[in-house]
Amino acid sequence: MTSRPLSPLAIFDLDGTLVDTAADLVSSLNHTIAAAGLAPVTYDDLTHLVGQGARVMIKRAFALRETELPEAEIEPLYERFITHYRAEMPGESRPYPGIINTLDALSEAGITLAVCTNKTEILALPLLEELGLTRYFAAITCGDTFSFRKPDARHILGTIEKAGGDVQRSIMVGDSINDILAAKNAAVPSIGVTFGYSDVPMVELEPDVVIDDFTALTPALFEELVAKGAAAA
């Protein structure tokens, strides 16, 4: 008896890919660092700050302002950030244009969907729920779901396992070096979006495909990449 292949799996990053969270990240970060008397950061600063969770973002903000951050202050500042961010949720954060239609089209084509984000569960899960996106995903893994996170390949591999997918039939969709490098480390094809928070042009990160909006992410493109990845395996 021949077993049927597992469904293809589309794995999405969250911030800067599925959802535009920039305004709320900047707002909560500025609320946090104001307690230490630091000057506010801007959206342009954000592209250098995000990608490894709130604690790292706070540390990078202090480094940006050339201010020492005592170890004992990290957790209180982190809690200040969490409290503000959750209280405002979903704030101004919104799914990117076209993503709902894309998720519907991929699902209708038999493609399973998952999220792989470095955002912590306490922030990522309620945000997706508030925006009505949770129902789309077979698995949602966050920065603290495992003891490792992107660009570690195991974050993507763990997401594939939780979603019941197959490495050779999976694609990573993201906006940053963490996403593209994690995909390369896991030996899965990647799609890079140009509208997120990368501090370098997406083309320089060398994903398999670069898209400027979600109308380009069709089931046909997805199947083409899956076939390409399988042939290269």
Phi, psi and chi 1 to 4 in degrees:
 res  aa     phi    psi   chi1   chi2   chi3   chi4
   1 MET       -  126.4 -178.7  176.2  175.6      -
   2 THR   -87.4  125.8  -57.2      -      -      -
   3 SER   -79.2  145.6   60.5      -      -      -
   4 ARG   -75.6  141.7  -64.1  179.0   58.9 -172.9
   5 PRO   -65.1  150.4   24.1  -33.2      -      -
   6 LEU   -66.7  153.6  -63.9  173.1      -      -
   7 SER   -62.2  146.6  -61.4      -      -      -
   8 PRO   -59.2  153.6  -18.2   30.4      -      -
   9 LEU  -129.3  123.9  175.9   65.2      -      -
  10 ALA  -101.8  119.5      -      -      -      -
  11 ILE  -107.3  125.4  -53.1  167.7      -      -
  12 PHE  -112.9  137.9  -69.8   86.9      -      -
  13 ASP   -69.6  165.4  174.7   51.1      -      -
  14 LEU  -100.3  -75.9  176.3   52.0      -      -
  15 ASP   -66.4  125.1  -63.3   82.0      -      -
  16 GLY    84.2   -1.9      -      -      -      -
  17 THR  -125.7  -66.2  -57.8      -      -      -
  18 LEU   -78.4  -43.2  -77.8  172.5      -      -
  19 VAL  -129.9  136.1 -179.5      -      -      -
  20 ASP   -85.0  101.3 -175.5   -1.9      -      -
  21 THR  -107.2    6.9   54.5      -      -      -
  22 ALA   -54.9  -48.8      -      -      -      -
  23 ALA   -60.4  -39.8      -      -      -      -
  24 ASP   -76.5  -34.3  -63.9  -52.8      -      -
  25 LEU   -64.0  -45.4  -69.5  174.2      -      -
  26 VAL   -63.4  -43.5  168.5      -      -      -
  27 SER   -61.1  -47.8  173.7      -      -      -
  28 SER   -70.7  -35.7  -69.4      -      -      -
  29 LEU   -66.7  -42.0 -178.9   57.7      -      -
  30 ASN   -67.1  -36.9  -77.7  -24.6      -      -
  31 HIS   -60.0  -39.5  171.6   78.8      -      -
  32 THR   -70.0  -51.4  -59.7      -      -      -
  33 ILE   -76.3  -15.3   64.7  177.6      -      -
  34 ALA   -62.0  -28.6      -      -      -      -
  35 ALA   -63.9  -22.3      -      -      -      -
  36 ALA  -103.4    7.3      -      -      -      -
  37 GLY    76.9   17.0      -      -      -      -
  38 LEU   -80.3  147.4  -90.8   63.6      -      -
  39 ALA   -67.1  147.0      -      -      -      -
  40 PRO   -61.5  151.1  -19.1   30.8      -      -
  41 VAL   -93.9  166.2  -57.8      -      -      -
  42 THR  -119.2  175.4   66.6      -      -      -
  43 TYR   -59.4  -39.8  171.2   79.4      -      -
  44 ASP   -61.3  -34.2  -70.9  -23.7      -      -
  45 ASP   -68.5  -33.2  -63.5  -37.4      -      -
  46 LEU   -56.7  -36.6 -172.9   66.8      -      -
  47 THR   -63.5  -20.9   60.6      -      -      -
  48 HIS   -93.5   -7.9  -58.4  -80.0      -      -
  49 LEU  -105.8  -33.7  -58.2  174.9      -      -
  50 VAL   -84.0  168.1  -60.8      -      -      -
  51 GLY   124.4  -24.2      -      -      -      -
  52 GLN  -128.5   26.6  -70.8  -68.8  -21.9      -
  53 GLY    93.3  171.4      -      -      -      -
  54 ALA   -67.8  -39.3      -      -      -      -
  55 ARG   -60.8  -46.0  -72.0 -176.4 -177.7   85.9
  56 VAL   -66.2  -37.5  173.2      -      -      -
  57 MET   -61.0  -41.7 -174.3  162.7   59.0      -
  58 ILE   -64.3  -45.1  -67.0  165.7      -      -
  59 LYS   -60.3  -41.8  -68.1  176.4 -177.3  177.7
  60 ARG   -67.6  -33.1  -71.7  173.9  175.4  171.9
  61 ALA   -65.5  -40.5      -      -      -      -
  62 PHE   -65.0  -41.4  -88.5   75.0      -      -
  63 ALA   -64.2  -38.8      -      -      -      -
  64 LEU   -60.6  -37.7 -178.9   69.7      -      -
  65 ARG   -91.0    9.7  -64.8  -67.9  179.8 -109.8
  66 GLU    52.5   46.0  -60.7 -179.6  -17.2      -
  67 THR  -124.2  133.8  -58.2      -      -      -
  68 GLU   -69.3  139.1 -178.6 -179.3   -2.8      -
  69 LEU  -114.6  103.8  174.3   57.1      -      -
  70 PRO   -60.5  141.2  -22.5   33.9      -      -
  71 GLU   -55.1  -38.7 -168.9   69.4   25.9      -
  72 ALA   -67.5  -16.2      -      -      -      -
  73 GLU   -93.3  -11.1  -51.8 -125.5  -13.9      -
  74 ILE   -62.5  -50.6  -64.6  175.0      -      -
  75 GLU   -66.5  -43.6  -75.1  -51.7  -57.3      -
  76 PRO   -59.1  -39.7  -26.2   35.3      -      -
  77 LEU   -68.3  -38.4  -71.3  170.9      -      -
  78 TYR   -61.3  -44.7  173.1   72.7      -      -
  79 GLU   -64.3  -35.7  -68.8  -59.1  -34.5      -
  80 ARG   -63.4  -43.1 -179.7  178.1  171.9   89.0
  81 PHE   -62.0  -49.5  179.4   93.1      -      -
  82 ILE   -58.4  -46.7  -65.4  -68.2      -      -
  83 THR   -60.7  -44.6  -60.7      -      -      -
  84 HIS   -68.4  -45.8 -174.1  -88.9      -      -
  85 TYR   -62.8  -44.8 -167.8   90.0      -      -
  86 ARG   -68.3  -36.8  -68.7 -162.0   67.8 -178.8
  87 ALA   -65.7  -30.7      -      -      -      -
  88 GLU   -90.7  -11.7  -59.8  -66.1  -43.5      -
  89 MET   -60.7  135.3 -165.4  177.4  -70.2      -
  90 PRO   -85.9    1.6   33.2  -36.0      -      -
  91 GLY    56.6 -129.4      -      -      -      -
  92 GLU   -95.1    1.2  -64.0 -178.4   38.8      -
  93 SER   -66.6  133.8  -63.8      -      -      -
  94 ARG  -142.5  147.6  -64.3  -68.3 -177.3  -88.6
  95 PRO   -59.2  144.1  -23.2   33.8      -      -
  96 TYR   -64.8  150.1  -81.8  103.1      -      -
  97 PRO   -54.2  133.1  -26.4   35.1      -      -
  98 GLY    87.9  -11.6      -      -      -      -
  99 ILE   -68.3  -37.3 -174.5   57.9      -      -
 100 ILE   -62.6  -45.8  -60.2  -59.8      -      -
 101 ASN   -61.5  -37.4  -71.5  -19.8      -      -
 102 THR   -67.1  -45.4  -65.6      -      -      -
 103 LEU   -61.6  -41.0  -63.6  177.1      -      -
 104 ASP   -62.4  -45.8  -75.1  -26.2      -      -
 105 ALA   -65.1  -42.2      -      -      -      -
 106 LEU   -64.8  -43.4  -66.3  176.0      -      -
 107 SER   -62.2  -43.8  -63.9      -      -      -
 108 GLU   -65.3  -24.4  -70.9  167.7    8.3      -
 109 ALA   -85.5    3.6      -      -      -      -
 110 GLY    86.7   16.1      -      -      -      -
 111 ILE   -93.9  125.3  -62.6  167.8      -      -
 112 THR   -76.8  148.7  -57.6      -      -      -
 113 LEU  -120.8  145.7  -51.3  174.4      -      -
 114 ALA  -147.3  163.5      -      -      -      -
 115 VAL  -119.6  137.3  171.7      -      -      -
 116 CYS  -133.2  104.2  178.7      -      -      -
 117 THR  -130.1  149.9  175.2      -      -      -
 118 ASN   -84.8   -3.8  -78.6  -10.7      -      -
 119 LYS   -66.9  142.0 -156.2 -180.0 -166.3   78.0
 120 THR   -70.2  156.4   55.8      -      -      -
 121 GLU   -58.8  -37.5  -69.2 -176.4   -3.0      -
 122 ILE   -64.3  -20.8 -162.5  172.5      -      -
 123 LEU  -104.6  -40.4  -60.1 -179.3      -      -
 124 ALA   -71.0  -46.8      -      -      -      -
 125 LEU   -64.2  -48.3  -61.1 -178.4      -      -
 126 PRO   -66.8  -30.8   16.3  -26.5      -      -
 127 LEU   -64.6  -47.7  177.1   60.9      -      -
 128 LEU   -61.9  -37.9  -72.5  165.8      -      -
 129 GLU   -66.6  -45.6 -173.8   65.7   28.0      -
 130 GLU   -60.5  -33.5  -71.2  -89.1   -0.7      -
 131 LEU   -90.3    2.7  -65.4  174.3      -      -
 132 GLY    72.2   25.9      -      -      -      -
 133 LEU  -100.8  -17.8  -63.4  175.2      -      -
 134 THR   -54.4  -38.7  -54.2      -      -      -
 135 ARG   -60.9  -19.2   61.7 -170.1  177.1   89.8
 136 TYR   -77.3  -21.2  -75.9  101.7      -      -
 137 PHE  -109.7  132.0  -57.3  108.7      -      -
 138 ALA   -75.4  -24.8      -      -      -      -
 139 ALA  -151.5  144.0      -      -      -      -
 140 ILE  -131.9  112.9  -60.5  170.0      -      -
 141 THR  -114.9  142.0   65.5      -      -      -
 142 CYS  -122.4 -176.4  -56.0      -      -      -
 143 GLY   -66.2  -17.9      -      -      -      -
 144 ASP  -119.9   15.3   51.7   -8.0      -      -
 145 THR   -69.2  -39.2  -58.9      -      -      -
 146 PHE  -118.0 -178.9  -52.6  111.3      -      -
 147 SER   -90.2   12.8   59.9      -      -      -
 148 PHE  -144.7  161.6   37.0   79.5      -      -
 149 ARG  -148.4  165.2   57.1  172.6   59.6 -180.0
 150 LYS   -51.9  138.5  -62.4  177.5  -65.2 -177.1
 151 PRO   -88.5   12.5   32.7  -37.9      -      -
 152 ASP   -61.5  126.8 -166.5  -47.6      -      -
 153 ALA   -57.1  -29.9      -      -      -      -
 154 ARG   -65.3  -23.1  -67.9  173.8  -64.6  173.3
 155 HIS   -66.0  -45.2 -162.9  170.6      -      -
 156 ILE   -68.4  -43.9  -73.5 -177.4      -      -
 157 LEU   -62.6  -38.3  -62.9  176.0      -      -
 158 GLY   -67.0  -35.7      -      -      -      -
 159 THR   -65.3  -43.2  -56.3      -      -      -
 160 ILE   -60.3  -43.5  -66.5  171.0      -      -
 161 GLU   -63.3  -45.8 -178.7  177.8    1.1      -
 162 LYS   -64.6  -30.6  -78.2 -177.7  171.2  -69.7
 163 ALA   -86.1   -1.9      -      -      -      -
 164 GLY    71.5   31.3      -      -      -      -
 165 GLY   -99.1 -172.5      -      -      -      -
 166 ASP  -128.6  129.6  178.4  -11.4      -      -
 167 VAL   -54.0  -39.8  173.2      -      -      -
 168 GLN   -77.2   -2.8  -65.8 -171.9   14.1      -
 169 ARG  -127.5   30.7  -66.5  171.9   61.9   77.9
 170 SER  -121.1  149.3  -61.5      -      -      -
 171 ILE  -133.5  139.1  -53.9  -70.1      -      -
 172 MET  -101.9  132.9  179.5   71.4 -154.3      -
 173 VAL  -117.9  121.4 -175.3      -      -      -
 174 GLY  -157.3  179.0      -      -      -      -
 175 ASP  -120.8    0.5   72.4  -57.4      -      -
 176 SER  -137.1  172.0   74.1      -      -      -
 177 ILE   -62.1  -32.9 -171.3  171.1      -      -
 178 ASN   -59.4  -41.0  -72.4  -35.4      -      -
 179 ASP   -70.6  -49.0  -54.6  -45.3      -      -
 180 ILE   -69.3  -40.6  -52.7  -51.9      -      -
 181 LEU   -68.0  -39.2 -174.6   55.2      -      -
 182 ALA   -61.5  -41.3      -      -      -      -
 183 ALA   -62.4  -44.1      -      -      -      -
 184 LYS   -63.3  -41.2  -69.1  178.3  179.7  179.1
 185 ASN   -64.2  -31.8  -69.8  -20.6      -      -
 186 ALA   -89.6   -2.5      -      -      -      -
 187 ALA    60.9   42.7      -      -      -      -
 188 VAL  -120.7  147.7  -57.0      -      -      -
 189 PRO   -64.0  158.0  -20.5   33.0      -      -
 190 SER  -134.4  151.1   60.0      -      -      -
 191 ILE  -119.2  122.7  -62.7  173.2      -      -
 192 GLY  -102.5  132.3      -      -      -      -
 193 VAL   -98.1  144.7  -57.3      -      -      -
 194 THR   -92.7   -5.6   59.2      -      -      -
 195 PHE   -99.8    7.6   46.4   76.5      -      -
 196 GLY   -91.0 -142.2      -      -      -      -
 197 TYR  -113.8   23.3  -50.3  144.4      -      -
 198 SER   -67.2  140.1  177.3      -      -      -
 199 ASP   -90.4    2.5   57.4   -8.3      -      -
 200 VAL  -131.4  155.1  -62.5      -      -      -
 201 PRO   -56.6  137.2  -24.8   34.7      -      -
 202 MET   -56.7  -37.2  176.6   51.2   64.5      -
 203 VAL   -59.8  -29.0   67.4      -      -      -
 204 GLU   -71.1  -19.6  -66.7 -176.1   12.7      -
 205 LEU   -82.8  -10.3  -58.9 -179.8      -      -
 206 GLU    58.3   52.3  -60.2 -177.8  -25.2      -
 207 PRO   -69.9  170.3   28.4  -35.2      -      -
 208 ASP   -67.8  -34.8  -67.8   86.8      -      -
 209 VAL  -140.8  142.6  172.9      -      -      -
 210 VAL  -114.4  131.7  175.3      -      -      -
 211 ILE  -124.8  148.3   61.7  172.1      -      -
 212 ASP   -96.8  -18.9  -64.2  -39.2      -      -
 213 ASP  -159.0  168.6   59.6   67.4      -      -
 214 PHE   -76.5  -10.0  -82.7  117.0      -      -
 215 THR   -63.8  -22.5   60.1      -      -      -
 216 ALA   -80.9  -16.5      -      -      -      -
 217 LEU   -89.6   81.7 -178.4   45.5      -      -
 218 THR   -99.0  160.1   61.6      -      -      -
 219 PRO   -55.3  -35.2  -28.9   36.7      -      -
 220 ALA   -63.7  -44.2      -      -      -      -
 221 LEU   -62.9  -42.0  172.7   62.0      -      -
 222 PHE   -61.2  -47.9 -170.0   88.2      -      -
 223 GLU   -63.2  -35.2  -66.3  -70.7   -4.0      -
 224 GLU   -63.2  -43.0  178.4 -176.4  -31.6      -
 225 LEU   -68.9  -38.8  -81.7  176.9      -      -
 226 VAL   -60.3  -44.6  166.7      -      -      -
 227 ALA   -63.4  -40.2      -      -      -      -
 228 LYS   -64.7  -43.8  176.4 -177.5  176.0 -177.7
 229 GLY   -64.8  -40.9      -      -      -      -
 230 ALA   -64.8  -38.5      -      -      -      -
 231 ALA   -68.2  -31.5      -      -      -      -
 232 ALA   -81.6  -16.0      -      -      -      -
 233 ALA   -70.8      -      -      -      -      -
